[in-house]
Amino acid sequence: MKLILLVIKLPALNGIKVKLFLSLALSLFFTVTSCERSIHDIHMESFVADTHNDIILRAMEGEDILSFHQETQSDLEKFKLGGVDLQVFSIWVSPSNVNNDEEYFQKANSMISKLNFLISRVPDDWGLVKSFQDISYNNRKNKMSCVIGVEGGHIIGNKIERIDQLHNRGMKYLGLTWNNSNNIASSAKDEVLNINSLSVIGLSNFGKKVVRRCNDLGVIIDVSHLGEQAFWDVIEQSKSPIIASHSSVFSLCPHYRNLKDDQIKAIAKKGGAVFINFYPGYIDSTFSKKADLVDSKYDIELEILAEKYDTLSNQYWFEKMKLLKHEKAKFAPNINDVIKHISYVVDLVGVDFVGIGSDYDGVEIMPTGLENVAKLPFLTKKLIENGYTIRDVRKILGGNFKRIFKEVCK
């Protein structure tokens, strides 16, 4: 228990001590009894795949994510402690601070180059994935498989050939929209909040070509962030299984980013899966209003940050997150709320159609018990406590994504 209390005080320690205490605390927790030790073994021996992580944004700002980083939710050491075997790294370019389609595409390619550079620095720990065989190879060599997922079709503009170019560099899924609508489709945010300003609702004709090209190349279509009409158009157009890389359940938390029951059923019927997003605003319907109140309390501090950083920049967002996250953590939901979303999908369509798409380092705060990637073994513990078999747990942790990858990606 003393070690666990020390972990709570991590900010007062240097990086090496933090890593040692975190590792010791996890070991202590899972070695209290032979039963709990076996649960930790189950997790570490399972294939664990997370389908959405935004840590490359920090790497692009010059931060070192290949050593223990106090402020991040993930880094090389945390991935190891969390037993992650495959991580999809999100390639996301903000639509707010780029002037044209060419710049979007250039910035996306710069992020891919950054990931390749990071892999080159730790070749014994990370390996890029371009085929299913790469996953198998990396697994045998105890390397984490690094998969490229592009978030937001605005990156390709109106040039279909850019899908081929990104695919050649390793893109394995394409999120057709982010919060902004684009040449491909209307976004969930716009279909709910800005529908009267949309020129096209659903998939455009160009968007239908994008779906067909992804099917032909073996690129998974990702419907997270996609508008409801656009979603149903994708269901009609796609010949291959689709995924929601980082979405949760609308029936439990009615946010436009979440999926309704009929959408979840349609994804399952097509052979895809829903990968549950851990962000509190998508798993707890009370969180967002409380978070807004915290933001309003820090008006002066946020104005000072706005004078120092461009409010559309990643630097501003990182500093804002650092300022507010400790207070927001006081009312964050906990790991059991994530389990509820997983179980809802399982009860609705079965255990073969759900997984984890954490959104680590893409949001300011995570649920208690899943504060960072190193805490993923606790998810296995909770699943087993909730009656899931080892076989089912392994499907949820990564088996379902591996199945879809093998079927779709060439």
C-alpha positions as CSV (number, residue, x, y, z in Angstrom):
1,M,0.0,0.0,0.0
2,K,2.9,2.4,0.7
3,L,4.2,2.0,-2.8
4,I,0.7,2.8,-4.2
5,L,0.6,5.9,-2.2
6,L,4.0,6.9,-3.6
7,V,2.6,6.6,-7.1
8,I,-0.1,9.1,-6.2
9,K,2.7,11.6,-5.4
10,L,4.6,11.0,-8.6
11,P,4.8,14.7,-9.7
12,A,7.3,15.2,-6.8
13,L,9.7,12.6,-8.2
14,N,12.2,12.6,-11.0
15,G,11.7,10.5,-14.2
16,I,13.8,7.5,-13.1
17,K,12.2,7.2,-9.7
18,V,8.7,7.6,-11.2
19,K,9.4,4.7,-13.6
20,L,10.7,2.5,-10.8
21,F,7.8,3.3,-8.4
22,L,5.2,2.8,-11.1
23,S,6.7,-0.6,-12.1
24,L,7.0,-1.7,-8.4
25,A,3.4,-0.6,-7.6
26,L,2.0,-2.5,-10.6
27,S,4.0,-5.5,-9.6
28,L,2.9,-5.2,-5.9
29,F,-0.8,-4.9,-6.9
30,F,-0.8,-8.0,-9.1
31,T,1.3,-10.2,-6.8
32,V,-0.8,-9.8,-3.7
33,T,-2.4,-13.2,-4.3
34,S,-1.7,-16.0,-6.8
35,C,-5.1,-15.2,-8.4
36,E,-4.2,-11.5,-9.1
37,R,-0.7,-12.6,-10.3
38,S,-2.3,-14.8,-12.8
39,I,-4.5,-12.0,-14.0
40,H,-1.5,-9.9,-14.7
41,D,0.1,-12.8,-16.6
42,I,-3.1,-13.1,-18.6
43,H,-2.8,-9.5,-19.7
44,M,0.9,-9.6,-20.5
45,E,0.6,-12.8,-22.4
46,S,-2.4,-11.5,-24.4
47,F,-2.1,-9.6,-27.7
48,V,-3.1,-6.1,-26.7
49,A,-4.0,-3.6,-29.4
50,D,-5.1,0.0,-28.9
51,T,-6.6,1.5,-32.1
52,H,-6.1,5.2,-31.3
53,N,-3.4,7.3,-29.7
54,D,-2.3,10.9,-30.4
55,I,1.2,10.9,-28.8
56,I,2.9,11.8,-32.1
57,L,1.4,15.3,-31.7
58,R,3.8,15.7,-28.7
59,A,6.7,14.2,-30.6
60,M,6.1,16.8,-33.3
61,E,6.6,19.5,-30.7
62,G,10.0,18.1,-29.9
63,E,9.1,16.1,-26.8
64,D,10.9,12.9,-26.1
65,I,8.4,10.1,-25.9
66,L,11.0,7.3,-26.0
67,S,11.8,7.8,-22.3
68,F,9.6,8.2,-19.3
69,H,7.6,11.5,-19.7
70,Q,5.9,12.9,-16.6
71,E,3.2,14.8,-18.4
72,T,2.1,12.3,-21.0
73,Q,-0.4,9.5,-20.9
74,S,1.8,7.3,-23.0
75,D,5.5,6.9,-24.0
76,L,7.9,4.0,-24.7
77,E,8.1,3.0,-21.0
78,K,4.4,3.2,-20.4
79,F,3.6,1.1,-23.5
80,K,5.9,-1.6,-22.0
81,L,4.3,-1.5,-18.6
82,G,0.8,-1.6,-20.2
83,G,1.7,-4.7,-22.2
84,V,0.8,-3.0,-25.5
85,D,1.6,-5.2,-28.5
86,L,0.1,-3.0,-31.2
87,Q,-0.5,0.7,-31.2
88,V,-2.3,2.6,-33.9
89,F,-0.7,6.1,-34.0
90,S,-3.1,8.8,-35.2
91,I,-2.0,11.1,-37.9
92,W,-4.1,14.2,-37.3
93,V,-3.6,17.7,-38.7
94,S,-5.7,20.4,-37.2
95,P,-8.1,21.9,-39.8
96,S,-8.0,25.2,-37.9
97,N,-4.4,26.4,-38.5
98,V,-3.6,25.2,-42.1
99,N,-4.1,27.3,-45.2
100,N,-4.6,24.7,-47.9
101,D,-5.0,21.0,-48.8
102,E,-1.4,20.8,-49.9
103,E,-0.2,21.9,-46.4
104,Y,-2.5,19.3,-44.8
105,F,-0.9,16.6,-46.8
106,Q,2.6,17.8,-46.1
107,K,2.0,18.0,-42.4
108,A,0.5,14.5,-42.3
109,N,3.6,13.1,-44.1
110,S,5.8,14.9,-41.6
111,M,4.1,13.1,-38.8
112,I,4.6,9.8,-40.6
113,S,8.2,10.6,-41.0
114,K,8.5,11.4,-37.3
115,L,7.0,8.0,-36.4
116,N,9.5,6.3,-38.8
117,F,12.3,8.3,-37.1
118,L,11.2,7.2,-33.7
119,I,11.0,3.6,-34.8
120,S,14.6,3.8,-36.2
121,R,15.8,5.0,-32.7
122,V,14.4,1.9,-30.9
123,P,14.5,-0.9,-33.5
124,D,14.5,-3.6,-30.8
125,D,11.3,-2.2,-29.3
126,W,9.1,-0.9,-32.1
127,G,8.4,-2.0,-35.6
128,L,6.4,-0.4,-38.4
129,V,3.5,-2.5,-39.8
130,K,2.7,-2.7,-43.5
131,S,1.2,-6.2,-43.6
132,F,-0.3,-8.8,-41.3
133,Q,3.0,-10.7,-41.5
134,D,4.7,-7.7,-39.9
135,I,2.5,-8.0,-36.8
136,S,3.4,-11.7,-36.5
137,Y,7.1,-10.9,-36.9
138,N,7.1,-8.1,-34.4
139,N,5.2,-10.3,-31.9
140,R,7.8,-13.0,-32.2
141,K,10.6,-10.4,-31.6
142,N,8.8,-8.8,-28.7
143,K,8.4,-5.5,-30.5
144,M,5.4,-3.3,-30.4
145,S,3.7,-3.1,-33.8
146,C,3.3,0.5,-34.9
147,V,0.3,1.1,-37.2
148,I,-0.5,4.3,-39.0
149,G,-4.1,5.5,-38.8
150,V,-5.1,8.8,-40.5
151,E,-7.7,10.8,-38.7
152,G,-9.6,13.2,-41.0
153,G,-10.1,13.0,-44.7
154,H,-9.4,16.7,-45.2
155,I,-5.7,15.5,-45.3
156,I,-6.2,14.2,-48.9
157,G,-8.3,17.2,-50.1
158,N,-9.9,16.2,-53.4
159,K,-7.0,14.1,-54.7
160,I,-7.8,10.3,-54.7
161,E,-4.2,9.4,-55.5
162,R,-3.2,10.6,-52.0
163,I,-4.9,7.5,-50.6
164,D,-2.4,5.4,-52.5
165,Q,0.5,7.6,-51.4
166,L,-0.5,7.3,-47.7
167,H,-1.1,3.6,-48.1
168,N,2.4,3.2,-49.5
169,R,3.8,4.8,-46.4
170,G,1.8,2.4,-44.1
171,M,-1.7,3.9,-43.6
172,K,-3.9,1.1,-42.5
173,Y,-7.1,2.9,-41.6
174,L,-8.6,6.2,-42.8
175,G,-11.0,8.2,-40.6
176,L,-13.2,9.9,-43.2
177,T,-13.8,13.0,-41.1
178,W,-12.7,14.6,-37.9
179,N,-15.1,17.1,-36.3
180,N,-15.0,19.1,-39.6
181,S,-16.8,18.0,-42.7
182,N,-14.8,17.8,-45.9
183,N,-14.8,16.8,-49.5
184,I,-15.5,13.2,-48.5
185,A,-18.4,13.4,-46.0
186,S,-20.2,15.3,-43.3
187,S,-19.0,14.9,-39.8
188,A,-21.0,13.9,-36.7
189,K,-20.5,17.4,-35.1
190,D,-21.7,19.2,-38.2
191,E,-24.7,16.9,-38.8
192,V,-25.8,17.6,-35.3
193,L,-24.8,21.2,-34.7
194,N,-24.3,22.8,-38.1
195,I,-26.5,20.9,-40.5
196,N,-28.0,24.0,-42.2
197,S,-24.5,25.1,-43.3
198,L,-23.6,21.8,-45.0
199,S,-23.6,21.6,-48.8
200,V,-23.5,17.8,-48.7
201,I,-25.0,15.6,-46.0
202,G,-23.6,12.1,-46.0
203,L,-21.0,10.7,-48.4
204,S,-20.3,12.9,-51.4
205,N,-19.7,11.3,-54.8
206,F,-16.0,11.8,-54.2
207,G,-16.5,10.1,-50.8
208,K,-17.9,7.0,-52.5
209,K,-14.8,6.8,-54.7
210,V,-12.7,7.1,-51.5
211,V,-14.5,4.2,-49.9
212,R,-14.1,2.0,-53.0
213,R,-10.4,2.9,-53.3
214,C,-9.8,2.1,-49.6
215,N,-11.5,-1.3,-50.1
216,D,-9.4,-2.0,-53.2
217,L,-6.1,-1.1,-51.4
218,G,-6.9,-2.9,-48.1
219,V,-7.3,0.3,-46.0
220,I,-9.9,0.0,-43.2
221,I,-12.6,2.6,-43.2
222,D,-12.9,4.3,-39.8
223,V,-16.3,5.8,-39.0
224,S,-15.4,7.6,-35.7
225,H,-16.3,11.3,-36.1
226,L,-18.5,10.4,-39.1
227,G,-22.1,11.9,-39.3
228,E,-25.0,9.5,-39.0
229,Q,-26.1,9.9,-42.6
230,A,-22.6,9.5,-43.8
231,F,-22.3,6.4,-41.6
232,W,-25.2,4.7,-43.4
233,D,-23.8,5.7,-46.7
234,V,-20.5,4.0,-45.8
235,I,-22.4,0.9,-44.7
236,E,-24.0,0.7,-48.1
237,Q,-20.8,1.4,-50.1
238,S,-18.1,-0.6,-48.3
239,K,-17.4,-4.1,-49.3
240,S,-15.1,-4.7,-46.4
241,P,-15.5,-4.6,-42.6
242,I,-15.4,-1.1,-41.0
243,I,-14.4,0.1,-37.6
244,A,-15.1,2.9,-35.2
245,S,-11.5,3.4,-33.9
246,H,-12.4,5.5,-30.9
247,S,-16.1,5.8,-30.2
248,S,-18.4,4.8,-27.3
249,V,-22.0,4.0,-26.7
250,F,-24.7,6.7,-27.3
251,S,-27.3,4.8,-25.1
252,L,-25.0,5.2,-22.1
253,C,-23.7,8.7,-23.0
254,P,-25.7,10.6,-25.6
255,H,-22.9,12.5,-27.3
256,Y,-22.8,13.0,-31.1
257,R,-19.4,11.3,-31.1
258,N,-20.9,8.1,-29.8
259,L,-22.7,5.3,-31.7
260,K,-26.4,4.4,-31.5
261,D,-27.5,0.8,-31.2
262,D,-28.5,0.3,-34.8
263,Q,-25.1,1.7,-35.9
264,I,-23.3,-0.8,-33.6
265,K,-25.4,-3.6,-35.0
266,A,-24.5,-2.5,-38.5
267,I,-20.8,-2.5,-37.8
268,A,-21.0,-6.0,-36.3
269,K,-23.1,-7.3,-39.2
270,K,-20.3,-6.1,-41.6
271,G,-17.7,-7.9,-39.5
272,G,-16.1,-4.9,-38.0
273,A,-15.9,-3.7,-34.4
274,V,-16.4,-0.7,-32.1
275,F,-13.2,0.3,-30.2
276,I,-14.3,2.0,-27.0
277,N,-12.9,5.5,-26.3
278,F,-11.9,6.2,-22.7
279,Y,-12.4,9.9,-22.8
280,P,-14.7,10.9,-19.8
281,G,-16.9,13.1,-22.0
282,Y,-17.9,10.1,-24.1
283,I,-18.4,7.6,-21.3
284,D,-20.1,9.8,-18.6
285,S,-22.9,12.1,-19.6
286,T,-22.3,14.4,-16.6
287,F,-18.6,15.1,-17.2
288,S,-18.7,17.7,-20.0
289,K,-20.9,20.2,-18.0
290,K,-18.6,19.9,-15.0
291,A,-15.6,20.3,-17.2
292,D,-17.0,23.5,-18.7
293,L,-17.5,24.9,-15.2
294,V,-13.8,24.3,-14.5
295,D,-12.8,26.1,-17.7
296,S,-14.9,29.1,-16.7
297,K,-13.1,29.3,-13.4
298,Y,-9.7,29.7,-15.1
299,D,-10.6,32.5,-17.5
300,I,-7.7,34.7,-16.4
301,E,-5.1,31.9,-16.6
302,L,-6.4,30.9,-20.0
303,E,-6.2,34.5,-21.3
304,I,-2.5,34.6,-20.2
305,L,-1.9,31.3,-22.1
306,A,-3.7,32.8,-25.2
307,E,-1.3,35.8,-25.1
308,K,1.7,33.4,-25.1
309,Y,0.5,30.8,-27.6
310,D,-1.7,30.7,-30.6
311,T,-5.0,29.3,-29.4
312,L,-5.1,27.0,-32.4
313,S,-1.7,25.5,-31.7
314,N,-0.9,22.2,-30.1
315,Q,1.3,24.1,-27.6
316,Y,-1.7,26.0,-26.3
317,W,-3.7,22.8,-26.0
318,F,-0.9,21.0,-24.1
319,E,-0.5,23.9,-21.6
320,K,-4.3,24.2,-21.1
321,M,-4.5,20.5,-20.4
322,K,-1.7,20.8,-17.9
323,L,-3.4,23.7,-16.2
324,L,-6.8,22.1,-15.8
325,K,-6.4,18.3,-15.7
326,H,-5.8,17.9,-11.9
327,E,-9.1,19.7,-11.1
328,K,-11.0,17.8,-13.7
329,A,-9.6,14.5,-12.4
330,K,-11.6,15.1,-9.2
331,F,-14.9,14.3,-11.0
332,A,-13.7,12.0,-13.7
333,P,-15.5,8.7,-14.1
334,N,-13.6,5.5,-13.3
335,I,-12.6,2.3,-15.0
336,N,-15.9,0.7,-14.3
337,D,-17.6,3.1,-16.6
338,V,-15.4,2.0,-19.4
339,I,-16.3,-1.6,-18.6
340,K,-20.0,-0.6,-18.9
341,H,-19.5,0.6,-22.4
342,I,-17.6,-2.6,-23.4
343,S,-20.3,-4.8,-21.8
344,Y,-23.1,-2.9,-23.5
345,V,-21.6,-3.7,-26.9
346,V,-21.0,-7.3,-25.9
347,D,-24.6,-7.7,-24.7
348,L,-25.9,-6.0,-27.9
349,V,-23.9,-7.8,-30.6
350,G,-21.4,-10.2,-29.0
351,V,-17.8,-10.2,-27.8
352,D,-16.3,-10.5,-31.3
353,F,-17.2,-6.9,-32.1
354,V,-15.6,-4.7,-29.5
355,G,-12.1,-3.5,-28.4
356,I,-10.2,-0.6,-27.0
357,G,-9.5,2.7,-28.8
358,S,-8.3,4.7,-25.8
359,D,-7.5,8.2,-27.3
360,Y,-4.6,8.5,-24.9
361,D,-2.8,11.9,-25.4
362,G,-5.6,13.1,-27.5
363,V,-7.7,14.3,-24.5
364,E,-6.9,16.1,-21.3
365,I,-8.0,13.6,-18.7
366,M,-8.7,9.9,-18.5
367,P,-10.9,7.8,-16.1
368,T,-9.6,6.9,-12.7
369,G,-7.8,3.6,-12.9
370,L,-6.9,4.2,-16.6
371,E,-5.0,7.4,-16.3
372,N,-2.3,6.3,-18.6
373,V,-1.2,3.4,-20.9
374,A,0.6,1.7,-18.0
375,K,-2.7,1.1,-16.3
376,L,-4.1,-1.2,-19.0
377,P,-3.5,-4.4,-17.0
378,F,-6.2,-3.1,-14.6
379,L,-8.7,-3.3,-17.5
380,T,-8.0,-7.0,-17.8
381,K,-8.5,-7.4,-14.1
382,K,-11.9,-5.6,-14.2
383,L,-13.0,-7.6,-17.2
384,I,-12.3,-10.9,-15.4
385,E,-13.9,-9.6,-12.2
386,N,-17.0,-8.9,-14.4
387,G,-17.2,-12.5,-15.5
388,Y,-15.4,-12.5,-18.8
389,T,-13.6,-15.6,-19.8
390,I,-9.9,-15.5,-20.7
391,R,-10.8,-16.2,-24.3
392,D,-13.3,-13.3,-24.3
393,V,-10.8,-10.9,-22.6
394,R,-8.2,-11.7,-25.3
395,K,-10.7,-10.9,-28.0
396,I,-11.5,-7.5,-26.4
397,L,-7.8,-6.6,-25.7
398,G,-6.7,-7.1,-29.3
399,G,-7.9,-10.3,-30.9
400,N,-10.8,-8.6,-32.6
401,F,-8.6,-5.9,-34.2
402,K,-6.1,-8.5,-35.3
403,R,-8.9,-10.4,-37.0
404,I,-10.2,-7.4,-38.9
405,F,-6.7,-6.3,-39.9
406,K,-5.9,-9.8,-41.3
407,E,-9.2,-9.8,-43.3
408,V,-9.0,-6.2,-44.7
409,C,-5.4,-5.2,-45.0
410,K,-3.2,-6.5,-47.7
